[in-house]
Amino acid sequence: MVNATPLISIVIPALNEEKNIGNVIADVRSSLVGRRYEIIVVDGNSSDSTVGIAERCRAIVMHDNVGKGSALIKGLRSAHGDILISMDADLSHEAKELNLLIDGINIGYDVCMGSRFMSGGNSEDISLLRKAGNKFFVLLVNTIFGANYSDMCYGYRAFSRRILKKLELSETGFGIETEISIKAVKKNLKVLEVPSIEKRRAAGEPKLRTFRDGWVILRTIIKNLC
């Protein structure tokens, strides 16, 4: 007999997140009580105890030290779930929002994206410079590709498994969210944005570098013009 309850795969790229990863996994488990799920942590060659803690928390641990995009792609392609979710390892994504992302896929959307800048969303962890940069990239992508996004560089997203191959993801670094957003439009996928509240990083050093990663995002947009 086929189990009609969808399997949820949570994919979490992580690098030196020993102070956060255990709490992230615990929060995910608390939020998905009653659901079938797997938690995949893709470690980027951490020098701390991230891997050991993730293993003790009974997560599936994989390794990829190329970049965030490469780690996410590897985790998504290895996942067994009917619904795939990307999530950060720093406790900035609230696990209680997982069910909203899952519901978006269950009602028929191909991609369900968290947005900090639509009604009901917010960010406690974005500078004015990063906010301005995000708005610029949103405007650029919306104008060039005929999209209607309110957020561009946010990694809390759910995907229907059947569209993963169709996306043909290739970005190895911080351009991965931009690539997903652009290709979802170019391939005529059904996309839903839902409000999300981004919390401050709980502990450790942020991985994002505003100017470096801004150039990466711009390069990703240019690459996908064809």
DAFENQUI-V581548 format. One record per backbone hydrogen bond with DSSP energy under -1.0 kcal/mol. CO is the residue of the C=O (numbers start at 1). NH is the residue of the N-H. E is the energy in kcal/mol with one decimal. If there is no record, write none. Layout:
BEGIN
CO,NH,E  CO,NH,E
END
This chain:
BEGIN
7,82,-2.2  7,83,-1.9  8,38,-2.5  9,85,-2.9  10,40,-3.4  11,87,-2.1  12,42,-1.8  14,44,-2.6  17,20,-1.5  17,21,-3.1  20,24,-2.3  21,25,-2.4  22,26,-2.2  23,27,-2.6  24,28,-2.3  25,29,-2.4  26,30,-2.1  27,31,-1.8  28,32,-1.4  32,35,-2.3  36,8,-2.4  38,10,-2.8  39,60,-3.0  40,12,-3.2  41,62,-2.8  42,14,-2.5  43,64,-2.8  49,53,-2.5  50,54,-2.4  51,55,-2.5  52,56,-2.2  53,57,-1.7  54,59,-2.4  55,58,-1.7  60,41,-3.1  62,43,-2.9  67,71,-2.5  68,72,-2.6  69,73,-2.7  70,74,-2.3  71,75,-2.4  72,76,-2.8  73,77,-2.5  74,78,-1.4  75,79,-1.1  82,161,-2.4  83,9,-2.9  84,159,-2.9  85,11,-3.5  86,157,-1.2  90,202,-2.2  92,199,-2.7  94,97,-2.0  95,98,-2.0  97,101,-1.6  98,102,-2.6  99,103,-2.3  100,104,-1.5  101,105,-1.3  102,106,-2.4  103,107,-1.8  104,109,-1.8  105,108,-1.7  110,160,-2.5  111,192,-2.4  112,158,-2.8  113,194,-2.7  115,196,-2.5  118,121,-2.6  122,198,-2.8  127,131,-2.5  128,132,-2.3  129,133,-2.3  130,134,-2.6  131,135,-2.2  132,136,-2.2  133,137,-2.4  134,138,-2.5  135,139,-2.5  136,140,-2.4  137,141,-2.6  138,142,-2.8  139,143,-2.4  140,144,-2.6  141,145,-2.6  155,157,-1.0  156,114,-2.7  157,86,-2.6  158,112,-2.5  159,84,-2.6  160,163,-1.9  161,164,-1.5  163,167,-1.6  172,70,-2.0  173,176,-1.3  175,179,-2.5  176,180,-2.3  177,181,-2.3  178,182,-2.5  179,183,-2.7  180,184,-2.1  181,185,-1.2  182,186,-2.6  183,187,-2.1  184,189,-2.8  185,188,-1.8  190,110,-2.0  190,111,-2.0  192,113,-3.0  194,115,-2.5  196,122,-2.1  198,124,-3.0  209,213,-3.0  210,214,-1.6  211,215,-1.9  212,216,-1.4  213,217,-2.2  214,218,-2.3  215,219,-2.5  216,220,-2.1  217,221,-2.1  218,222,-2.3  219,223,-2.6  220,224,-1.4  222,225,-1.6
END
